[in-house]
Amino acid sequence: MPRHNLKHNVCFFALLLVLSGLLFLLPGPPVVASGVSGFRAKAIVTETDNSNVEQHGLVRFGSQRLKVRITGGPMKGEGFSAGNELRAQLEFDNFYEVGDRVVVVSPKPQVVQGDVLTVQSYARSGWTFALFGIFCILLCIFGRLTGFNALLSFVFSCILIWKAIIPLLLRGWPASWTIFGCVVFLTAVIMYLVAGFTRCGVCAFLGACSGIFVGLFTAHFFSWVLNINGAVLPYSQTLIYTGYPSLDLRDIFVGAMILASSGAVMDLGMDIASGQQEVALHHPGISRWDLIASGLRMGRKVVGTMTTTLLLAYSGGYITLLMMFMVQNSTPWEIINNPLVAAEIVKTLIGSFSLVLVAPATAFLGGWFFRTSGAPTSRSET
């Protein structure tokens, strides 16, 4: 790797650390419904008492009494009684057995023998971090420095969403434009990390932004035309009743569409820009219009698979709903007019619309960027 490229990467890495630190220092929105803030620890179930649990078909209702042993923290090894309330809701209820590793909580900051704890959920954090660690290792092994940069962009994306986008939306900022601005900023960061501040990176950035910008307006229009109010988003009604009645759910729905499709748009923009870069490097004498035509051909092939990727990604989240429609023998018109299905159709088509537009935009930009000042002589110049 050229010395100046390494220096730029180190400087940009330091800048990301500073930005991440500043994001963590930003105050969050007012908390109107706090969770358990007292005692919390991991434990293992040693005994179960299901005498107060009633079985009603596939669901259970009642109180499950447990004996647990704390496995971490200052209370490690201590045994406690714990309760698990079952509300006949399959998506939220957990029925524990001996040997299960769980998280127990109590509203008291300190617990003593005789206190009854509450089982919150299964302890999933260990395997979650293990899975993330495997992903990081494989990404860095295969991608080397580029993989490490991609990992940085992944982590920074999580921080930006959690510490900037979510708090700003809760504070009442216009959701779609706030998310659009953050996505544009995130796109610039990712493109620089992957391609550097080069013609390839700038071309991919401008192409992706053009698709995201057009997607924003089409999302606003079609969510209004199809009367999608945004309440189809998970926990939206709960959020309203929690203390945020002034939130514009439709605007949040539009912003969520832009955020969800932005990754595919960035991917396509970088695919076409890097492809044109390789063509220009290996064929220095190629004309500008031939290079644009080459980018368009690449775009046509990639758009076909990326559009299907969006369809499969969105439909996979509602596979049980589609199964229910089949069981009820619903007509196509009933399915299309269902608000949940209509929302997924809009998500898929808006994302696909952005992809279709970003391909020619990036191809034309690449034709001008890579042929403006003569043929490039190395990848570091492009």
Contacts in CASP RR format, 6 or more apart in sequence:
PFRMAT RR
TARGET T0000
AUTHOR 0000-0000-0000
METHOD contacts of the structure
MODEL  1
MPRHNLKHNVCFFALLLVLSGLLFLLPGPPVVASGVSGFRAKAIVTETDN
SNVEQHGLVRFGSQRLKVRITGGPMKGEGFSAGNELRAQLEFDNFYEVGD
RVVVVSPKPQVVQGDVLTVQSYARSGWTFALFGIFCILLCIFGRLTGFNA
LLSFVFSCILIWKAIIPLLLRGWPASWTIFGCVVFLTAVIMYLVAGFTRC
GVCAFLGACSGIFVGLFTAHFFSWVLNINGAVLPYSQTLIYTGYPSLDLR
DIFVGAMILASSGAVMDLGMDIASGQQEVALHHPGISRWDLIASGLRMGR
KVVGTMTTTLLLAYSGGYITLLMMFMVQNSTPWEIINNPLVAAEIVKTLI
GSFSLVLVAPATAFLGGWFFRTSGAPTSRSET
1 145 0 8 1.000
2 380 0 8 1.000
5 196 0 8 1.000
5 380 0 8 1.000
8 196 0 8 1.000
8 197 0 8 1.000
9 145 0 8 1.000
9 149 0 8 1.000
12 192 0 8 1.000
12 193 0 8 1.000
13 152 0 8 1.000
16 152 0 8 1.000
16 156 0 8 1.000
16 189 0 8 1.000
19 156 0 8 1.000
20 155 0 8 1.000
20 156 0 8 1.000
20 159 0 8 1.000
23 159 0 8 1.000
23 160 0 8 1.000
23 163 0 8 1.000
23 164 0 8 1.000
24 159 0 8 1.000
24 163 0 8 1.000
26 163 0 8 1.000
26 164 0 8 1.000
26 167 0 8 1.000
27 167 0 8 1.000
28 167 0 8 1.000
28 170 0 8 1.000
29 167 0 8 1.000
29 170 0 8 1.000
29 171 0 8 1.000
32 242 0 8 1.000
32 243 0 8 1.000
32 244 0 8 1.000
33 242 0 8 1.000
33 243 0 8 1.000
36 105 0 8 1.000
36 106 0 8 1.000
36 107 0 8 1.000
36 118 0 8 1.000
36 120 0 8 1.000
37 107 0 8 1.000
38 105 0 8 1.000
38 106 0 8 1.000
38 107 0 8 1.000
38 108 0 8 1.000
38 109 0 8 1.000
39 105 0 8 1.000
39 106 0 8 1.000
39 107 0 8 1.000
39 108 0 8 1.000
39 109 0 8 1.000
39 110 0 8 1.000
39 111 0 8 1.000
39 117 0 8 1.000
40 103 0 8 1.000
40 104 0 8 1.000
40 105 0 8 1.000
40 106 0 8 1.000
40 120 0 8 1.000
41 70 0 8 1.000
41 71 0 8 1.000
41 72 0 8 1.000
41 73 0 8 1.000
41 75 0 8 1.000
41 103 0 8 1.000
41 104 0 8 1.000
42 70 0 8 1.000
42 71 0 8 1.000
42 72 0 8 1.000
42 101 0 8 1.000
42 102 0 8 1.000
42 103 0 8 1.000
42 104 0 8 1.000
42 123 0 8 1.000
43 68 0 8 1.000
43 69 0 8 1.000
43 70 0 8 1.000
43 71 0 8 1.000
43 80 0 8 1.000
43 82 0 8 1.000
43 101 0 8 1.000
43 102 0 8 1.000
43 103 0 8 1.000
43 104 0 8 1.000
43 117 0 8 1.000
43 123 0 8 1.000
44 68 0 8 1.000
44 69 0 8 1.000
44 71 0 8 1.000
44 99 0 8 1.000
44 100 0 8 1.000
44 101 0 8 1.000
44 102 0 8 1.000
45 66 0 8 1.000
45 67 0 8 1.000
45 68 0 8 1.000
45 96 0 8 1.000
45 97 0 8 1.000
45 98 0 8 1.000
45 99 0 8 1.000
45 100 0 8 1.000
45 101 0 8 1.000
45 102 0 8 1.000
46 67 0 8 1.000
46 68 0 8 1.000
46 69 0 8 1.000
46 79 0 8 1.000
46 98 0 8 1.000
46 99 0 8 1.000
47 66 0 8 1.000
47 67 0 8 1.000
47 98 0 8 1.000
48 64 0 8 1.000
48 65 0 8 1.000
48 66 0 8 1.000
48 67 0 8 1.000
48 96 0 8 1.000
48 97 0 8 1.000
48 98 0 8 1.000
49 64 0 8 1.000
49 65 0 8 1.000
49 66 0 8 1.000
50 64 0 8 1.000
51 65 0 8 1.000
52 62 0 8 1.000
52 63 0 8 1.000
52 64 0 8 1.000
52 65 0 8 1.000
53 60 0 8 1.000
53 61 0 8 1.000
53 62 0 8 1.000
53 63 0 8 1.000
53 64 0 8 1.000
53 86 0 8 1.000
53 95 0 8 1.000
54 60 0 8 1.000
54 61 0 8 1.000
54 62 0 8 1.000
56 88 0 8 1.000
58 90 0 8 1.000
59 88 0 8 1.000
59 89 0 8 1.000
59 90 0 8 1.000
59 93 0 8 1.000
60 86 0 8 1.000
60 88 0 8 1.000
60 93 0 8 1.000
60 95 0 8 1.000
61 86 0 8 1.000
61 87 0 8 1.000
61 88 0 8 1.000
62 85 0 8 1.000
62 86 0 8 1.000
62 87 0 8 1.000
63 83 0 8 1.000
63 84 0 8 1.000
63 85 0 8 1.000
63 86 0 8 1.000
64 83 0 8 1.000
64 84 0 8 1.000
64 85 0 8 1.000
64 86 0 8 1.000
64 95 0 8 1.000
64 96 0 8 1.000
65 81 0 8 1.000
65 82 0 8 1.000
65 83 0 8 1.000
65 84 0 8 1.000
66 81 0 8 1.000
66 82 0 8 1.000
66 83 0 8 1.000
66 84 0 8 1.000
66 96 0 8 1.000
66 119 0 8 1.000
67 79 0 8 1.000
67 80 0 8 1.000
67 81 0 8 1.000
67 82 0 8 1.000
68 79 0 8 1.000
68 80 0 8 1.000
68 81 0 8 1.000
68 82 0 8 1.000
68 102 0 8 1.000
68 104 0 8 1.000
68 117 0 8 1.000
68 119 0 8 1.000
69 77 0 8 1.000
69 78 0 8 1.000
69 79 0 8 1.000
69 80 0 8 1.000
70 76 0 8 1.000
70 77 0 8 1.000
70 78 0 8 1.000
70 79 0 8 1.000
70 80 0 8 1.000
70 104 0 8 1.000
71 77 0 8 1.000
71 101 0 8 1.000
75 111 0 8 1.000
78 113 0 8 1.000
79 113 0 8 1.000
80 104 0 8 1.000
80 111 0 8 1.000
80 113 0 8 1.000
80 114 0 8 1.000
80 115 0 8 1.000
80 116 0 8 1.000
80 117 0 8 1.000
81 114 0 8 1.000
81 115 0 8 1.000
81 116 0 8 1.000
81 117 0 8 1.000
82 102 0 8 1.000
82 104 0 8 1.000
82 116 0 8 1.000
82 117 0 8 1.000
82 118 0 8 1.000
82 119 0 8 1.000
83 116 0 8 1.000
83 117 0 8 1.000
83 118 0 8 1.000
83 119 0 8 1.000
84 94 0 8 1.000
84 95 0 8 1.000
84 96 0 8 1.000
84 118 0 8 1.000
84 119 0 8 1.000
86 93 0 8 1.000
86 95 0 8 1.000
87 93 0 8 1.000
94 119 0 8 1.000
94 121 0 8 1.000
94 122 0 8 1.000
96 102 0 8 1.000
96 119 0 8 1.000
100 122 0 8 1.000
101 122 0 8 1.000
101 123 0 8 1.000
102 119 0 8 1.000
102 120 0 8 1.000
102 121 0 8 1.000
102 122 0 8 1.000
102 123 0 8 1.000
103 119 0 8 1.000
103 120 0 8 1.000
103 121 0 8 1.000
103 122 0 8 1.000
103 123 0 8 1.000
104 117 0 8 1.000
104 118 0 8 1.000
104 119 0 8 1.000
104 120 0 8 1.000
105 117 0 8 1.000
105 118 0 8 1.000
105 120 0 8 1.000
106 115 0 8 1.000
106 117 0 8 1.000
106 118 0 8 1.000
108 115 0 8 1.000
111 117 0 8 1.000
136 151 0 8 1.000
139 147 0 8 1.000
139 148 0 8 1.000
139 150 0 8 1.000
139 151 0 8 1.000
140 147 0 8 1.000
140 148 0 8 1.000
140 151 0 8 1.000
143 150 0 8 1.000
146 194 0 8 1.000
149 193 0 8 1.000
149 194 0 8 1.000
150 193 0 8 1.000
150 194 0 8 1.000
152 193 0 8 1.000
153 186 0 8 1.000
153 189 0 8 1.000
153 190 0 8 1.000
153 193 0 8 1.000
153 194 0 8 1.000
156 186 0 8 1.000
156 189 0 8 1.000
157 186 0 8 1.000
157 190 0 8 1.000
160 182 0 8 1.000
160 185 0 8 1.000
160 186 0 8 1.000
161 182 0 8 1.000
161 259 0 8 1.000
164 182 0 8 1.000
165 178 0 8 1.000
165 179 0 8 1.000
165 182 0 8 1.000
165 259 0 8 1.000
168 178 0 8 1.000
169 175 0 8 1.000
169 178 0 8 1.000
169 179 0 8 1.000
169 247 0 8 1.000
169 252 0 8 1.000
170 244 0 8 1.000
170 247 0 8 1.000
172 246 0 8 1.000
172 247 0 8 1.000
174 248 0 8 1.000
174 251 0 8 1.000
175 247 0 8 1.000
175 248 0 8 1.000
175 251 0 8 1.000
175 252 0 8 1.000
175 254 0 8 1.000
175 255 0 8 1.000
176 216 0 8 1.000
176 219 0 8 1.000
176 220 0 8 1.000
176 251 0 8 1.000
176 252 0 8 1.000
176 254 0 8 1.000
176 255 0 8 1.000
176 258 0 8 1.000
177 216 0 8 1.000
179 255 0 8 1.000
179 256 0 8 1.000
179 258 0 8 1.000
179 259 0 8 1.000
180 212 0 8 1.000
180 213 0 8 1.000
180 216 0 8 1.000
180 255 0 8 1.000
180 258 0 8 1.000
183 212 0 8 1.000
183 258 0 8 1.000
183 259 0 8 1.000
183 262 0 8 1.000
184 209 0 8 1.000
184 212 0 8 1.000
186 262 0 8 1.000
187 205 0 8 1.000
187 208 0 8 1.000
187 209 0 8 1.000
187 212 0 8 1.000
187 262 0 8 1.000
187 266 0 8 1.000
188 205 0 8 1.000
190 266 0 8 1.000
191 201 0 8 1.000
191 202 0 8 1.000
191 204 0 8 1.000
191 205 0 8 1.000
191 208 0 8 1.000
191 266 0 8 1.000
191 270 0 8 1.000
192 201 0 8 1.000
194 201 0 8 1.000
194 270 0 8 1.000
195 201 0 8 1.000
195 204 0 8 1.000
195 270 0 8 1.000
195 273 0 8 1.000
195 274 0 8 1.000
198 380 0 8 1.000
198 381 0 8 1.000
198 382 0 8 1.000
199 277 0 8 1.000
199 366 0 8 1.000
199 369 0 8 1.000
199 370 0 8 1.000
199 376 0 8 1.000
199 381 0 8 1.000
199 382 0 8 1.000
200 273 0 8 1.000
200 274 0 8 1.000
200 277 0 8 1.000
200 369 0 8 1.000
200 382 0 8 1.000
201 270 0 8 1.000
201 273 0 8 1.000
202 369 0 8 1.000
203 273 0 8 1.000
203 276 0 8 1.000
203 362 0 8 1.000
203 365 0 8 1.000
203 366 0 8 1.000
203 369 0 8 1.000
203 370 0 8 1.000
204 266 0 8 1.000
204 269 0 8 1.000
204 270 0 8 1.000
204 272 0 8 1.000
204 273 0 8 1.000
204 274 0 8 1.000
204 362 0 8 1.000
206 361 0 8 1.000
206 362 0 8 1.000
206 365 0 8 1.000
207 269 0 8 1.000
207 273 0 8 1.000
207 358 0 8 1.000
207 361 0 8 1.000
207 362 0 8 1.000
207 365 0 8 1.000
208 262 0 8 1.000
208 265 0 8 1.000
208 266 0 8 1.000
208 268 0 8 1.000
208 269 0 8 1.000
208 270 0 8 1.000
208 358 0 8 1.000
208 362 0 8 1.000
210 357 0 8 1.000
210 358 0 8 1.000
210 361 0 8 1.000
210 362 0 8 1.000
211 265 0 8 1.000
211 354 0 8 1.000
211 355 0 8 1.000
211 357 0 8 1.000
211 358 0 8 1.000
211 361 0 8 1.000
212 258 0 8 1.000
212 261 0 8 1.000
212 262 0 8 1.000
212 265 0 8 1.000
212 354 0 8 1.000
212 358 0 8 1.000
214 353 0 8 1.000
214 354 0 8 1.000
214 357 0 8 1.000
215 257 0 8 1.000
215 258 0 8 1.000
215 261 0 8 1.000
215 350 0 8 1.000
215 351 0 8 1.000
215 353 0 8 1.000
215 354 0 8 1.000
215 357 0 8 1.000
216 254 0 8 1.000
216 255 0 8 1.000
216 258 0 8 1.000
218 350 0 8 1.000
218 353 0 8 1.000
218 354 0 8 1.000
219 254 0 8 1.000
219 255 0 8 1.000
219 257 0 8 1.000
219 258 0 8 1.000
219 346 0 8 1.000
219 350 0 8 1.000
220 254 0 8 1.000
222 346 0 8 1.000
222 349 0 8 1.000
222 350 0 8 1.000
223 230 0 8 1.000
223 250 0 8 1.000
223 253 0 8 1.000
223 254 0 8 1.000
223 257 0 8 1.000
223 346 0 8 1.000
224 250 0 8 1.000
226 342 0 8 1.000
226 346 0 8 1.000
228 250 0 8 1.000
228 253 0 8 1.000
228 339 0 8 1.000
228 342 0 8 1.000
228 343 0 8 1.000
228 346 0 8 1.000
229 249 0 8 1.000
229 250 0 8 1.000
229 253 0 8 1.000
230 236 0 8 1.000
230 249 0 8 1.000
230 250 0 8 1.000
230 252 0 8 1.000
230 253 0 8 1.000
230 343 0 8 1.000
231 237 0 8 1.000
231 249 0 8 1.000
231 339 0 8 1.000
232 253 0 8 1.000
232 339 0 8 1.000
232 340 0 8 1.000
232 343 0 8 1.000
233 249 0 8 1.000
233 252 0 8 1.000
233 253 0 8 1.000
233 256 0 8 1.000
236 249 0 8 1.000
236 252 0 8 1.000
239 247 0 8 1.000
240 247 0 8 1.000
240 249 0 8 1.000
253 343 0 8 1.000
257 346 0 8 1.000
257 347 0 8 1.000
257 350 0 8 1.000
257 351 0 8 1.000
260 347 0 8 1.000
260 351 0 8 1.000
261 310 0 8 1.000
261 347 0 8 1.000
261 350 0 8 1.000
261 351 0 8 1.000
261 354 0 8 1.000
261 355 0 8 1.000
264 306 0 8 1.000
264 309 0 8 1.000
264 310 0 8 1.000
264 351 0 8 1.000
264 354 0 8 1.000
264 355 0 8 1.000
265 351 0 8 1.000
265 354 0 8 1.000
265 355 0 8 1.000
265 358 0 8 1.000
267 306 0 8 1.000
268 299 0 8 1.000
268 302 0 8 1.000
268 303 0 8 1.000
268 306 0 8 1.000
268 355 0 8 1.000
268 358 0 8 1.000
268 359 0 8 1.000
268 362 0 8 1.000
269 358 0 8 1.000
269 359 0 8 1.000
269 362 0 8 1.000
271 298 0 8 1.000
271 299 0 8 1.000
271 302 0 8 1.000
272 295 0 8 1.000
272 298 0 8 1.000
272 299 0 8 1.000
272 302 0 8 1.000
272 359 0 8 1.000
272 362 0 8 1.000
272 363 0 8 1.000
272 366 0 8 1.000
273 362 0 8 1.000
273 365 0 8 1.000
273 366 0 8 1.000
275 294 0 8 1.000
275 295 0 8 1.000
275 298 0 8 1.000
276 291 0 8 1.000
276 294 0 8 1.000
276 295 0 8 1.000
276 298 0 8 1.000
276 363 0 8 1.000
276 366 0 8 1.000
276 367 0 8 1.000
276 370 0 8 1.000
277 370 0 8 1.000
277 376 0 8 1.000
277 379 0 8 1.000
277 382 0 8 1.000
279 286 0 8 1.000
279 291 0 8 1.000
279 294 0 8 1.000
279 295 0 8 1.000
280 286 0 8 1.000
280 291 0 8 1.000
280 370 0 8 1.000
280 371 0 8 1.000
280 375 0 8 1.000
280 376 0 8 1.000
280 382 0 8 1.000
281 376 0 8 1.000
281 378 0 8 1.000
281 379 0 8 1.000
281 382 0 8 1.000
284 375 0 8 1.000
284 376 0 8 1.000
285 375 0 8 1.000
286 294 0 8 1.000
286 371 0 8 1.000
287 371 0 8 1.000
288 367 0 8 1.000
288 368 0 8 1.000
288 371 0 8 1.000
291 366 0 8 1.000
291 367 0 8 1.000
291 370 0 8 1.000
291 371 0 8 1.000
292 363 0 8 1.000
292 364 0 8 1.000
292 366 0 8 1.000
292 367 0 8 1.000
294 363 0 8 1.000
295 359 0 8 1.000
295 362 0 8 1.000
295 363 0 8 1.000
295 366 0 8 1.000
295 367 0 8 1.000
296 359 0 8 1.000
296 360 0 8 1.000
296 363 0 8 1.000
298 363 0 8 1.000
299 359 0 8 1.000
299 360 0 8 1.000
299 363 0 8 1.000
300 359 0 8 1.000
302 359 0 8 1.000
303 355 0 8 1.000
303 356 0 8 1.000
303 359 0 8 1.000
306 352 0 8 1.000
306 355 0 8 1.000
307 352 0 8 1.000
307 355 0 8 1.000
307 356 0 8 1.000
310 347 0 8 1.000
310 348 0 8 1.000
310 351 0 8 1.000
310 352 0 8 1.000
310 355 0 8 1.000
311 348 0 8 1.000
311 352 0 8 1.000
314 344 0 8 1.000
314 347 0 8 1.000
314 348 0 8 1.000
315 322 0 8 1.000
315 344 0 8 1.000
315 348 0 8 1.000
318 340 0 8 1.000
318 341 0 8 1.000
318 344 0 8 1.000
321 340 0 8 1.000
321 341 0 8 1.000
325 334 0 8 1.000
325 335 0 8 1.000
325 338 0 8 1.000
335 341 0 8 1.000
336 342 0 8 1.000
336 345 0 8 1.000
370 376 0 8 1.000
370 382 0 8 1.000
376 382 0 8 1.000
END
